[in-house]
Amino acid sequence: MRRRDDLLAQLASLLVYFGADVLEDPGTGELARTAAALAGEYRASDRGEPIRATAVLLQEAAAELRTADRFRGTLLPVACRHLRCAVALLVRARAALEAASGPVAGGPGARAVPAR
């Protein structure tokens, strides 16, 4: 159970990088909705291809989180596998944004997050 909680905390902090509000003790479903909402914002942005590519990765992470949510309480190893996949997708998205925007003076995601 501890691994699952650690993964959820890691996912929540990764989503903050993309512009999400800080989530206290988030559930898998809440993280999935947050990732999907962020994907929609990034998809609607006119700030270039790296932002739209990030939207795709955010949407894929949301799908992994929805799948993990379906398995919660029944098949913990399967749920954790989907949580790890979501972490990997968000790490890839963050790396792609950082590579596209270069060093960020204002902290993580300061220039990479699209205007709301």
Jmol script that loads the backbone (N, CA, C; Angstrom):
load data "model"
ATOM      1  N   MET A   1       0.827  -1.189   0.000  1.00  0.00           N
ATOM      2  CA  MET A   1       0.000   0.000   0.000  1.00  0.00           C
ATOM      3  C   MET A   1       0.874   1.257   0.000  1.00  0.00           C
ATOM      4  N   ARG A   2       2.009   1.186   0.667  1.00  0.00           N
ATOM      5  CA  ARG A   2       2.883   2.352   0.764  1.00  0.00           C
ATOM      6  C   ARG A   2       3.366   2.787  -0.618  1.00  0.00           C
ATOM      7  N   ARG A   3       3.708   1.848  -1.473  1.00  0.00           N
ATOM      8  CA  ARG A   3       4.158   2.198  -2.819  1.00  0.00           C
ATOM      9  C   ARG A   3       3.091   2.974  -3.576  1.00  0.00           C
ATOM     10  N   ARG A   4       1.876   2.537  -3.449  1.00  0.00           N
ATOM     11  CA  ARG A   4       0.767   3.209  -4.131  1.00  0.00           C
ATOM     12  C   ARG A   4       0.648   4.637  -3.648  1.00  0.00           C
ATOM     13  N   ASP A   5       0.735   4.840  -2.348  1.00  0.00           N
ATOM     14  CA  ASP A   5       0.645   6.196  -1.793  1.00  0.00           C
ATOM     15  C   ASP A   5       1.809   7.059  -2.262  1.00  0.00           C
ATOM     16  N   ASP A   6       3.000   6.481  -2.333  1.00  0.00           N
ATOM     17  CA  ASP A   6       4.170   7.217  -2.823  1.00  0.00           C
ATOM     18  C   ASP A   6       3.990   7.610  -4.287  1.00  0.00           C
ATOM     19  N   LEU A   7       3.457   6.688  -5.074  1.00  0.00           N
ATOM     20  CA  LEU A   7       3.211   6.986  -6.487  1.00  0.00           C
ATOM     21  C   LEU A   7       2.176   8.093  -6.644  1.00  0.00           C
ATOM     22  N   LEU A   8       1.126   8.061  -5.845  1.00  0.00           N
ATOM     23  CA  LEU A   8       0.096   9.105  -5.915  1.00  0.00           C
ATOM     24  C   LEU A   8       0.677  10.468  -5.550  1.00  0.00           C
ATOM     25  N   ALA A   9       1.527  10.511  -4.527  1.00  0.00           N
ATOM     26  CA  ALA A   9       2.167  11.773  -4.141  1.00  0.00           C
ATOM     27  C   ALA A   9       3.098  12.273  -5.242  1.00  0.00           C
ATOM     28  N   GLN A  10       3.827  11.352  -5.855  1.00  0.00           N
ATOM     29  CA  GLN A  10       4.726  11.725  -6.950  1.00  0.00           C
ATOM     30  C   GLN A  10       3.931  12.265  -8.140  1.00  0.00           C
ATOM     31  N   LEU A  11       2.832  11.609  -8.464  1.00  0.00           N
ATOM     32  CA  LEU A  11       1.986  12.070  -9.568  1.00  0.00           C
ATOM     33  C   LEU A  11       1.414  13.457  -9.283  1.00  0.00           C
ATOM     34  N   ALA A  12       0.968  13.681  -8.060  1.00  0.00           N
ATOM     35  CA  ALA A  12       0.417  14.982  -7.700  1.00  0.00           C
ATOM     36  C   ALA A  12       1.463  16.078  -7.862  1.00  0.00           C
ATOM     37  N   SER A  13       2.690  15.810  -7.439  1.00  0.00           N
ATOM     38  CA  SER A  13       3.730  16.844  -7.563  1.00  0.00           C
ATOM     39  C   SER A  13       4.114  17.064  -9.018  1.00  0.00           C
ATOM     40  N   LEU A  14       4.100  16.017  -9.824  1.00  0.00           N
ATOM     41  CA  LEU A  14       4.375  16.187 -11.252  1.00  0.00           C
ATOM     42  C   LEU A  14       3.286  17.022 -11.922  1.00  0.00           C
ATOM     43  N   LEU A  15       2.059  16.812 -11.560  1.00  0.00           N
ATOM     44  CA  LEU A  15       0.965  17.580 -12.162  1.00  0.00           C
ATOM     45  C   LEU A  15       1.037  19.055 -11.777  1.00  0.00           C
ATOM     46  N   VAL A  16       1.575  19.359 -10.598  1.00  0.00           N
ATOM     47  CA  VAL A  16       1.752  20.757 -10.189  1.00  0.00           C
ATOM     48  C   VAL A  16       2.697  21.451 -11.165  1.00  0.00           C
ATOM     49  N   TYR A  17       3.714  20.746 -11.631  1.00  0.00           N
ATOM     50  CA  TYR A  17       4.649  21.320 -12.604  1.00  0.00           C
ATOM     51  C   TYR A  17       3.905  21.811 -13.846  1.00  0.00           C
ATOM     52  N   PHE A  18       2.882  21.084 -14.248  1.00  0.00           N
ATOM     53  CA  PHE A  18       2.138  21.425 -15.465  1.00  0.00           C
ATOM     54  C   PHE A  18       1.046  22.464 -15.224  1.00  0.00           C
ATOM     55  N   GLY A  19       0.900  22.912 -13.997  1.00  0.00           N
ATOM     56  CA  GLY A  19      -0.059  23.969 -13.718  1.00  0.00           C
ATOM     57  C   GLY A  19      -1.223  23.582 -12.833  1.00  0.00           C
ATOM     58  N   ALA A  20      -1.245  22.363 -12.329  1.00  0.00           N
ATOM     59  CA  ALA A  20      -2.338  21.944 -11.458  1.00  0.00           C
ATOM     60  C   ALA A  20      -2.188  22.582 -10.084  1.00  0.00           C
ATOM     61  N   ASP A  21      -3.305  22.753  -9.405  1.00  0.00           N
ATOM     62  CA  ASP A  21      -3.260  23.193  -8.017  1.00  0.00           C
ATOM     63  C   ASP A  21      -2.719  22.044  -7.169  1.00  0.00           C
ATOM     64  N   VAL A  22      -2.122  22.390  -6.040  1.00  0.00           N
ATOM     65  CA  VAL A  22      -1.612  21.373  -5.127  1.00  0.00           C
ATOM     66  C   VAL A  22      -2.800  20.570  -4.598  1.00  0.00           C
ATOM     67  N   LEU A  23      -2.704  19.253  -4.720  1.00  0.00           N
ATOM     68  CA  LEU A  23      -3.767  18.365  -4.257  1.00  0.00           C
ATOM     69  C   LEU A  23      -3.339  17.696  -2.959  1.00  0.00           C
ATOM     70  N   GLU A  24      -4.118  17.863  -1.923  1.00  0.00           N
ATOM     71  CA  GLU A  24      -3.843  17.216  -0.646  1.00  0.00           C
ATOM     72  C   GLU A  24      -4.458  15.822  -0.655  1.00  0.00           C
ATOM     73  N   ASP A  25      -3.642  14.820  -0.439  1.00  0.00           N
ATOM     74  CA  ASP A  25      -4.083  13.424  -0.377  1.00  0.00           C
ATOM     75  C   ASP A  25      -4.992  13.058  -1.561  1.00  0.00           C
ATOM     76  N   PRO A  26      -4.452  13.165  -2.787  1.00  0.00           N
ATOM     77  CA  PRO A  26      -5.280  12.922  -3.972  1.00  0.00           C
ATOM     78  C   PRO A  26      -5.581  11.441  -4.177  1.00  0.00           C
ATOM     79  N   GLY A  27      -6.710  11.188  -4.766  1.00  0.00           N
ATOM     80  CA  GLY A  27      -7.060   9.842  -5.191  1.00  0.00           C
ATOM     81  C   GLY A  27      -6.720   9.674  -6.658  1.00  0.00           C
ATOM     82  N   THR A  28      -6.733   8.451  -7.117  1.00  0.00           N
ATOM     83  CA  THR A  28      -6.383   8.176  -8.503  1.00  0.00           C
ATOM     84  C   THR A  28      -7.356   8.834  -9.473  1.00  0.00           C
ATOM     85  N   GLY A  29      -8.638   8.781  -9.165  1.00  0.00           N
ATOM     86  CA  GLY A  29      -9.641   9.407 -10.025  1.00  0.00           C
ATOM     87  C   GLY A  29      -9.470  10.912 -10.104  1.00  0.00           C
ATOM     88  N   GLU A  30      -9.160  11.540  -8.977  1.00  0.00           N
ATOM     89  CA  GLU A  30      -8.937  12.983  -8.955  1.00  0.00           C
ATOM     90  C   GLU A  30      -7.711  13.361  -9.789  1.00  0.00           C
ATOM     91  N   LEU A  31      -6.662  12.557  -9.698  1.00  0.00           N
ATOM     92  CA  LEU A  31      -5.466  12.802 -10.514  1.00  0.00           C
ATOM     93  C   LEU A  31      -5.774  12.628 -11.996  1.00  0.00           C
ATOM     94  N   ALA A  32      -6.594  11.632 -12.326  1.00  0.00           N
ATOM     95  CA  ALA A  32      -6.965  11.406 -13.727  1.00  0.00           C
ATOM     96  C   ALA A  32      -7.733  12.597 -14.278  1.00  0.00           C
ATOM     97  N   ARG A  33      -8.684  13.105 -13.507  1.00  0.00           N
ATOM     98  CA  ARG A  33      -9.454  14.281 -13.946  1.00  0.00           C
ATOM     99  C   ARG A  33      -8.562  15.510 -14.094  1.00  0.00           C
ATOM    100  N   THR A  34      -7.626  15.669 -13.185  1.00  0.00           N
ATOM    101  CA  THR A  34      -6.705  16.808 -13.247  1.00  0.00           C
ATOM    102  C   THR A  34      -5.821  16.722 -14.480  1.00  0.00           C
ATOM    103  N   ALA A  35      -5.268  15.533 -14.741  1.00  0.00           N
ATOM    104  CA  ALA A  35      -4.411  15.346 -15.920  1.00  0.00           C
ATOM    105  C   ALA A  35      -5.201  15.597 -17.203  1.00  0.00           C
ATOM    106  N   ALA A  36      -6.440  15.114 -17.254  1.00  0.00           N
ATOM    107  CA  ALA A  36      -7.268  15.319 -18.449  1.00  0.00           C
ATOM    108  C   ALA A  36      -7.595  16.799 -18.644  1.00  0.00           C
ATOM    109  N   ALA A  37      -7.876  17.511 -17.556  1.00  0.00           N
ATOM    110  CA  ALA A  37      -8.166  18.946 -17.659  1.00  0.00           C
ATOM    111  C   ALA A  37      -6.933  19.709 -18.148  1.00  0.00           C
ATOM    112  N   LEU A  38      -5.768  19.357 -17.616  1.00  0.00           N
ATOM    113  CA  LEU A  38      -4.534  20.000 -18.070  1.00  0.00           C
ATOM    114  C   LEU A  38      -4.269  19.695 -19.541  1.00  0.00           C
ATOM    115  N   ALA A  39      -4.530  18.460 -19.945  1.00  0.00           N
ATOM    116  CA  ALA A  39      -4.347  18.092 -21.352  1.00  0.00           C
ATOM    117  C   ALA A  39      -5.209  18.961 -22.249  1.00  0.00           C
ATOM    118  N   GLY A  40      -6.433  19.215 -21.835  1.00  0.00           N
ATOM    119  CA  GLY A  40      -7.322  20.079 -22.607  1.00  0.00           C
ATOM    120  C   GLY A  40      -6.791  21.497 -22.722  1.00  0.00           C
ATOM    121  N   GLU A  41      -6.244  22.016 -21.628  1.00  0.00           N
ATOM    122  CA  GLU A  41      -5.667  23.365 -21.657  1.00  0.00           C
ATOM    123  C   GLU A  41      -4.455  23.426 -22.580  1.00  0.00           C
ATOM    124  N   TYR A  42      -3.607  22.422 -22.504  1.00  0.00           N
ATOM    125  CA  TYR A  42      -2.416  22.397 -23.349  1.00  0.00           C
ATOM    126  C   TYR A  42      -2.798  22.207 -24.816  1.00  0.00           C
ATOM    127  N   ARG A  43      -3.807  21.386 -25.070  1.00  0.00           N
ATOM    128  CA  ARG A  43      -4.253  21.153 -26.444  1.00  0.00           C
ATOM    129  C   ARG A  43      -4.805  22.436 -27.061  1.00  0.00           C
ATOM    130  N   ALA A  44      -5.451  23.268 -26.256  1.00  0.00           N
ATOM    131  CA  ALA A  44      -6.048  24.506 -26.748  1.00  0.00           C
ATOM    132  C   ALA A  44      -5.033  25.639 -26.886  1.00  0.00           C
ATOM    133  N   SER A  45      -3.830  25.431 -26.390  1.00  0.00           N
ATOM    134  CA  SER A  45      -2.821  26.480 -26.427  1.00  0.00           C
ATOM    135  C   SER A  45      -2.323  26.719 -27.845  1.00  0.00           C
ATOM    136  N   ASP A  46      -1.947  27.961 -28.112  1.00  0.00           N
ATOM    137  CA  ASP A  46      -1.387  28.299 -29.418  1.00  0.00           C
ATOM    138  C   ASP A  46       0.119  28.581 -29.295  1.00  0.00           C
ATOM    139  N   ARG A  47       0.752  28.004 -28.296  1.00  0.00           N
ATOM    140  CA  ARG A  47       2.156  28.273 -28.021  1.00  0.00           C
ATOM    141  C   ARG A  47       3.114  27.299 -28.684  1.00  0.00           C
ATOM    142  N   GLY A  48       2.665  26.525 -29.650  1.00  0.00           N
ATOM    143  CA  GLY A  48       3.577  25.707 -30.430  1.00  0.00           C
ATOM    144  C   GLY A  48       3.444  24.215 -30.218  1.00  0.00           C
ATOM    145  N   GLU A  49       4.220  23.513 -31.010  1.00  0.00           N
ATOM    146  CA  GLU A  49       4.169  22.059 -31.044  1.00  0.00           C
ATOM    147  C   GLU A  49       4.584  21.392 -29.724  1.00  0.00           C
ATOM    148  N   PRO A  50       5.621  21.868 -29.023  1.00  0.00           N
ATOM    149  CA  PRO A  50       5.966  21.207 -27.759  1.00  0.00           C
ATOM    150  C   PRO A  50       4.810  21.190 -26.763  1.00  0.00           C
ATOM    151  N   ILE A  51       4.015  22.249 -26.762  1.00  0.00           N
ATOM    152  CA  ILE A  51       2.861  22.304 -25.846  1.00  0.00           C
ATOM    153  C   ILE A  51       1.807  21.286 -26.269  1.00  0.00           C
ATOM    154  N   ARG A  52       1.556  21.195 -27.570  1.00  0.00           N
ATOM    155  CA  ARG A  52       0.561  20.215 -28.051  1.00  0.00           C
ATOM    156  C   ARG A  52       1.052  18.788 -27.842  1.00  0.00           C
ATOM    157  N   ALA A  53       2.354  18.554 -28.000  1.00  0.00           N
ATOM    158  CA  ALA A  53       2.908  17.218 -27.743  1.00  0.00           C
ATOM    159  C   ALA A  53       2.771  16.870 -26.255  1.00  0.00           C
ATOM    160  N   THR A  54       2.926  17.868 -25.409  1.00  0.00           N
ATOM    161  CA  THR A  54       2.739  17.656 -23.973  1.00  0.00           C
ATOM    162  C   THR A  54       1.292  17.288 -23.680  1.00  0.00           C
ATOM    163  N   ALA A  55       0.355  17.904 -24.410  1.00  0.00           N
ATOM    164  CA  ALA A  55      -1.063  17.578 -24.229  1.00  0.00           C
ATOM    165  C   ALA A  55      -1.325  16.107 -24.493  1.00  0.00           C
ATOM    166  N   VAL A  56      -0.683  15.569 -25.511  1.00  0.00           N
ATOM    167  CA  VAL A  56      -0.859  14.145 -25.837  1.00  0.00           C
ATOM    168  C   VAL A  56      -0.355  13.274 -24.689  1.00  0.00           C
ATOM    169  N   LEU A  57       0.817  13.610 -24.153  1.00  0.00           N
ATOM    170  CA  LEU A  57       1.368  12.827 -23.042  1.00  0.00           C
ATOM    171  C   LEU A  57       0.517  12.973 -21.782  1.00  0.00           C
ATOM    172  N   LEU A  58      -0.007  14.163 -21.531  1.00  0.00           N
ATOM    173  CA  LEU A  58      -0.897  14.349 -20.392  1.00  0.00           C
ATOM    174  C   LEU A  58      -2.177  13.524 -20.547  1.00  0.00           C
ATOM    175  N   GLN A  59      -2.700  13.463 -21.771  1.00  0.00           N
ATOM    176  CA  GLN A  59      -3.906  12.666 -22.017  1.00  0.00           C
ATOM    177  C   GLN A  59      -3.621  11.180 -21.836  1.00  0.00           C
ATOM    178  N   GLU A  60      -2.456  10.731 -22.280  1.00  0.00           N
ATOM    179  CA  GLU A  60      -2.082   9.327 -22.079  1.00  0.00           C
ATOM    180  C   GLU A  60      -1.929   9.017 -20.589  1.00  0.00           C
ATOM    181  N   ALA A  61      -1.340   9.959 -19.830  1.00  0.00           N
ATOM    182  CA  ALA A  61      -1.205   9.772 -18.387  1.00  0.00           C
ATOM    183  C   ALA A  61      -2.583   9.704 -17.729  1.00  0.00           C
ATOM    184  N   ALA A  62      -3.512  10.539 -18.190  1.00  0.00           N
ATOM    185  CA  ALA A  62      -4.879  10.509 -17.657  1.00  0.00           C
ATOM    186  C   ALA A  62      -5.531   9.157 -17.924  1.00  0.00           C
ATOM    187  N   ALA A  63      -5.291   8.601 -19.098  1.00  0.00           N
ATOM    188  CA  ALA A  63      -5.854   7.279 -19.422  1.00  0.00           C
ATOM    189  C   ALA A  63      -5.263   6.200 -18.509  1.00  0.00           C
ATOM    190  N   GLU A  64      -3.967   6.272 -18.260  1.00  0.00           N
ATOM    191  CA  GLU A  64      -3.338   5.301 -17.342  1.00  0.00           C
ATOM    192  C   GLU A  64      -3.917   5.443 -15.934  1.00  0.00           C
ATOM    193  N   LEU A  65      -4.136   6.678 -15.517  1.00  0.00           N
ATOM    194  CA  LEU A  65      -4.701   6.905 -14.189  1.00  0.00           C
ATOM    195  C   LEU A  65      -6.140   6.402 -14.094  1.00  0.00           C
ATOM    196  N   ARG A  66      -6.923   6.591 -15.143  1.00  0.00           N
ATOM    197  CA  ARG A  66      -8.301   6.061 -15.137  1.00  0.00           C
ATOM    198  C   ARG A  66      -8.288   4.538 -15.056  1.00  0.00           C
ATOM    199  N   THR A  67      -7.357   3.927 -15.770  1.00  0.00           N
ATOM    200  CA  THR A  67      -7.247   2.465 -15.715  1.00  0.00           C
ATOM    201  C   THR A  67      -6.844   2.009 -14.317  1.00  0.00           C
ATOM    202  N   ALA A  68      -5.876   2.695 -13.717  1.00  0.00           N
ATOM    203  CA  ALA A  68      -5.459   2.350 -12.349  1.00  0.00           C
ATOM    204  C   ALA A  68      -6.630   2.507 -11.386  1.00  0.00           C
ATOM    205  N   ASP A  69      -7.442   3.525 -11.603  1.00  0.00           N
ATOM    206  CA  ASP A  69      -8.593   3.752 -10.731  1.00  0.00           C
ATOM    207  C   ASP A  69      -9.597   2.605 -10.817  1.00  0.00           C
ATOM    208  N   ARG A  70      -9.750   2.034 -12.011  1.00  0.00           N
ATOM    209  CA  ARG A  70     -10.677   0.902 -12.171  1.00  0.00           C
ATOM    210  C   ARG A  70     -10.215  -0.324 -11.390  1.00  0.00           C
ATOM    211  N   PHE A  71      -8.889  -0.472 -11.222  1.00  0.00           N
ATOM    212  CA  PHE A  71      -8.348  -1.644 -10.534  1.00  0.00           C
ATOM    213  C   PHE A  71      -8.131  -1.423  -9.037  1.00  0.00           C
ATOM    214  N   ARG A  72      -8.401  -0.227  -8.538  1.00  0.00           N
ATOM    215  CA  ARG A  72      -8.110   0.061  -7.129  1.00  0.00           C
ATOM    216  C   ARG A  72      -8.869  -0.893  -6.229  1.00  0.00           C
ATOM    217  N   GLY A  73      -8.178  -1.360  -5.243  1.00  0.00           N
ATOM    218  CA  GLY A  73      -8.804  -2.246  -4.269  1.00  0.00           C
ATOM    219  C   GLY A  73      -8.931  -3.690  -4.709  1.00  0.00           C
ATOM    220  N   THR A  74      -8.687  -4.003  -5.962  1.00  0.00           N
ATOM    221  CA  THR A  74      -8.816  -5.394  -6.401  1.00  0.00           C
ATOM    222  C   THR A  74      -7.464  -5.973  -6.797  1.00  0.00           C
ATOM    223  N   LEU A  75      -6.817  -5.362  -7.737  1.00  0.00           N
ATOM    224  CA  LEU A  75      -5.535  -5.864  -8.223  1.00  0.00           C
ATOM    225  C   LEU A  75      -4.466  -4.789  -8.025  1.00  0.00           C
ATOM    226  N   LEU A  76      -3.961  -4.671  -6.819  1.00  0.00           N
ATOM    227  CA  LEU A  76      -3.018  -3.620  -6.487  1.00  0.00           C
ATOM    228  C   LEU A  76      -1.764  -3.625  -7.372  1.00  0.00           C
ATOM    229  N   PRO A  77      -1.180  -4.773  -7.689  1.00  0.00           N
ATOM    230  CA  PRO A  77      -0.003  -4.741  -8.568  1.00  0.00           C
ATOM    231  C   PRO A  77      -0.314  -4.172  -9.955  1.00  0.00           C
ATOM    232  N   VAL A  78      -1.490  -4.466 -10.469  1.00  0.00           N
ATOM    233  CA  VAL A  78      -1.879  -3.939 -11.783  1.00  0.00           C
ATOM    234  C   VAL A  78      -2.115  -2.434 -11.680  1.00  0.00           C
ATOM    235  N   ALA A  79      -2.780  -1.996 -10.632  1.00  0.00           N
ATOM    236  CA  ALA A  79      -3.009  -0.563 -10.438  1.00  0.00           C
ATOM    237  C   ALA A  79      -1.682   0.178 -10.321  1.00  0.00           C
ATOM    238  N   CYS A  80      -0.745  -0.375  -9.565  1.00  0.00           N
ATOM    239  CA  CYS A  80       0.564   0.269  -9.395  1.00  0.00           C
ATOM    240  C   CYS A  80       1.329   0.320 -10.714  1.00  0.00           C
ATOM    241  N   ARG A  81       1.172  -0.693 -11.529  1.00  0.00           N
ATOM    242  CA  ARG A  81       1.831  -0.678 -12.833  1.00  0.00           C
ATOM    243  C   ARG A  81       1.321   0.485 -13.680  1.00  0.00           C
ATOM    244  N   HIS A  82       0.024   0.714 -13.669  1.00  0.00           N
ATOM    245  CA  HIS A  82      -0.551   1.833 -14.424  1.00  0.00           C
ATOM    246  C   HIS A  82      -0.133   3.176 -13.814  1.00  0.00           C
ATOM    247  N   LEU A  83      -0.013   3.233 -12.503  1.00  0.00           N
ATOM    248  CA  LEU A  83       0.462   4.459 -11.860  1.00  0.00           C
ATOM    249  C   LEU A  83       1.907   4.757 -12.278  1.00  0.00           C
ATOM    250  N   ARG A  84       2.747   3.701 -12.323  1.00  0.00           N
ATOM    251  CA  ARG A  84       4.136   3.889 -12.762  1.00  0.00           C
ATOM    252  C   ARG A  84       4.197   4.339 -14.216  1.00  0.00           C
ATOM    253  N   CYS A  85       3.322   3.813 -15.056  1.00  0.00           N
ATOM    254  CA  CYS A  85       3.263   4.252 -16.459  1.00  0.00           C
ATOM    255  C   CYS A  85       2.886   5.726 -16.543  1.00  0.00           C
ATOM    256  N   ALA A  86       1.943   6.167 -15.712  1.00  0.00           N
ATOM    257  CA  ALA A  86       1.536   7.570 -15.697  1.00  0.00           C
ATOM    258  C   ALA A  86       2.700   8.449 -15.247  1.00  0.00           C
ATOM    259  N   VAL A  87       3.453   8.009 -14.242  1.00  0.00           N
ATOM    260  CA  VAL A  87       4.632   8.756 -13.796  1.00  0.00           C
ATOM    261  C   VAL A  87       5.622   8.893 -14.949  1.00  0.00           C
ATOM    262  N   ALA A  88       5.882   7.793 -15.644  1.00  0.00           N
ATOM    263  CA  ALA A  88       6.845   7.818 -16.755  1.00  0.00           C
ATOM    264  C   ALA A  88       6.392   8.786 -17.851  1.00  0.00           C
ATOM    265  N   LEU A  89       5.112   8.806 -18.152  1.00  0.00           N
ATOM    266  CA  LEU A  89       4.592   9.725 -19.178  1.00  0.00           C
ATOM    267  C   LEU A  89       4.751  11.182 -18.749  1.00  0.00           C
ATOM    268  N   LEU A  90       4.478  11.469 -17.490  1.00  0.00           N
ATOM    269  CA  LEU A  90       4.610  12.843 -17.010  1.00  0.00           C
ATOM    270  C   LEU A  90       6.074  13.276 -16.953  1.00  0.00           C
ATOM    271  N   VAL A  91       6.958  12.359 -16.614  1.00  0.00           N
ATOM    272  CA  VAL A  91       8.394  12.673 -16.611  1.00  0.00           C
ATOM    273  C   VAL A  91       8.855  12.975 -18.040  1.00  0.00           C
ATOM    274  N   ARG A  92       8.397  12.183 -18.998  1.00  0.00           N
ATOM    275  CA  ARG A  92       8.723  12.443 -20.414  1.00  0.00           C
ATOM    276  C   ARG A  92       8.200  13.803 -20.860  1.00  0.00           C
ATOM    277  N   ALA A  93       6.973  14.114 -20.477  1.00  0.00           N
ATOM    278  CA  ALA A  93       6.378  15.393 -20.867  1.00  0.00           C
ATOM    279  C   ALA A  93       7.154  16.557 -20.261  1.00  0.00           C
ATOM    280  N   ARG A  94       7.535  16.417 -19.015  1.00  0.00           N
ATOM    281  CA  ARG A  94       8.305  17.479 -18.356  1.00  0.00           C
ATOM    282  C   ARG A  94       9.657  17.663 -19.035  1.00  0.00           C
ATOM    283  N   ALA A  95      10.328  16.572 -19.329  1.00  0.00           N
ATOM    284  CA  ALA A  95      11.634  16.648 -19.994  1.00  0.00           C
ATOM    285  C   ALA A  95      11.508  17.300 -21.368  1.00  0.00           C
ATOM    286  N   ALA A  96      10.457  16.972 -22.091  1.00  0.00           N
ATOM    287  CA  ALA A  96      10.257  17.558 -23.423  1.00  0.00           C
ATOM    288  C   ALA A  96      10.021  19.064 -23.325  1.00  0.00           C
ATOM    289  N   LEU A  97       9.227  19.482 -22.353  1.00  0.00           N
ATOM    290  CA  LEU A  97       8.985  20.917 -22.179  1.00  0.00           C
ATOM    291  C   LEU A  97      10.260  21.647 -21.772  1.00  0.00           C
ATOM    292  N   GLU A  98      11.012  21.050 -20.876  1.00  0.00           N
ATOM    293  CA  GLU A  98      12.259  21.687 -20.435  1.00  0.00           C
ATOM    294  C   GLU A  98      13.256  21.781 -21.576  1.00  0.00           C
ATOM    295  N   ALA A  99      13.312  20.759 -22.406  1.00  0.00           N
ATOM    296  CA  ALA A  99      14.225  20.783 -23.551  1.00  0.00           C
ATOM    297  C   ALA A  99      13.799  21.841 -24.563  1.00  0.00           C
ATOM    298  N   ALA A 100      12.493  22.000 -24.743  1.00  0.00           N
ATOM    299  CA  ALA A 100      11.982  22.970 -25.716  1.00  0.00           C
ATOM    300  C   ALA A 100      12.132  24.406 -25.236  1.00  0.00           C
ATOM    301  N   SER A 101      12.037  24.618 -23.921  1.00  0.00           N
ATOM    302  CA  SER A 101      12.059  25.987 -23.414  1.00  0.00           C
ATOM    303  C   SER A 101      13.412  26.400 -22.865  1.00  0.00           C
ATOM    304  N   GLY A 102      14.322  25.467 -22.697  1.00  0.00           N
ATOM    305  CA  GLY A 102      15.624  25.801 -22.147  1.00  0.00           C
ATOM    306  C   GLY A 102      15.528  26.031 -20.650  1.00  0.00           C
ATOM    307  N   PRO A 103      16.590  26.597 -20.055  1.00  0.00           N
ATOM    308  CA  PRO A 103      16.570  26.851 -18.616  1.00  0.00           C
ATOM    309  C   PRO A 103      15.463  27.848 -18.258  1.00  0.00           C
ATOM    310  N   VAL A 104      14.787  27.590 -17.179  1.00  0.00           N
ATOM    311  CA  VAL A 104      13.674  28.424 -16.760  1.00  0.00           C
ATOM    312  C   VAL A 104      14.101  29.248 -15.560  1.00  0.00           C
ATOM    313  N   ALA A 105      13.999  30.571 -15.674  1.00  0.00           N
ATOM    314  CA  ALA A 105      14.451  31.464 -14.615  1.00  0.00           C
ATOM    315  C   ALA A 105      13.501  31.479 -13.422  1.00  0.00           C
ATOM    316  N   GLY A 106      12.207  31.358 -13.657  1.00  0.00           N
ATOM    317  CA  GLY A 106      11.221  31.493 -12.586  1.00  0.00           C
ATOM    318  C   GLY A 106      10.876  30.203 -11.882  1.00  0.00           C
ATOM    319  N   GLY A 107      11.594  29.132 -12.114  1.00  0.00           N
ATOM    320  CA  GLY A 107      11.295  27.869 -11.467  1.00  0.00           C
ATOM    321  C   GLY A 107      10.651  26.904 -12.437  1.00  0.00           C
ATOM    322  N   PRO A 108      10.294  25.709 -11.959  1.00  0.00           N
ATOM    323  CA  PRO A 108       9.729  24.681 -12.831  1.00  0.00           C
ATOM    324  C   PRO A 108       8.449  25.142 -13.513  1.00  0.00           C
ATOM    325  N   GLY A 109       8.439  25.008 -14.810  1.00  0.00           N
ATOM    326  CA  GLY A 109       7.230  25.272 -15.569  1.00  0.00           C
ATOM    327  C   GLY A 109       6.869  26.738 -15.723  1.00  0.00           C
ATOM    328  N   ALA A 110       7.732  27.653 -15.298  1.00  0.00           N
ATOM    329  CA  ALA A 110       7.361  29.066 -15.320  1.00  0.00           C
ATOM    330  C   ALA A 110       7.092  29.567 -16.734  1.00  0.00           C
ATOM    331  N   ARG A 111       7.900  29.140 -17.713  1.00  0.00           N
ATOM    332  CA  ARG A 111       7.657  29.570 -19.088  1.00  0.00           C
ATOM    333  C   ARG A 111       6.934  28.500 -19.890  1.00  0.00           C
ATOM    334  N   ALA A 112       6.929  27.281 -19.402  1.00  0.00           N
ATOM    335  CA  ALA A 112       6.401  26.174 -20.194  1.00  0.00           C
ATOM    336  C   ALA A 112       4.882  26.032 -20.080  1.00  0.00           C
ATOM    337  N   VAL A 113       4.285  26.505 -19.004  1.00  0.00           N
ATOM    338  CA  VAL A 113       2.856  26.319 -18.792  1.00  0.00           C
ATOM    339  C   VAL A 113       2.088  27.350 -19.607  1.00  0.00           C
ATOM    340  N   PRO A 114       1.115  26.919 -20.405  1.00  0.00           N
ATOM    341  CA  PRO A 114       0.348  27.862 -21.209  1.00  0.00           C
ATOM    342  C   PRO A 114      -0.518  28.757 -20.334  1.00  0.00           C
ATOM    343  N   ALA A 115      -0.790  29.933 -20.852  1.00  0.00           N
ATOM    344  CA  ALA A 115      -1.667  30.859 -20.142  1.00  0.00           C
ATOM    345  C   ALA A 115      -3.073  30.297 -20.073  1.00  0.00           C
ATOM    346  N   ARG A 116      -3.720  30.492 -18.946  1.00  0.00           N
ATOM    347  CA  ARG A 116      -5.086  29.980 -18.770  1.00  0.00           C
ATOM    348  C   ARG A 116      -6.085  31.017 -19.140  1.00  0.00           C
TER     349      ARG A 116
END
end "model"
wireframe off; spacefill off
backbone 0.3
color backbone group
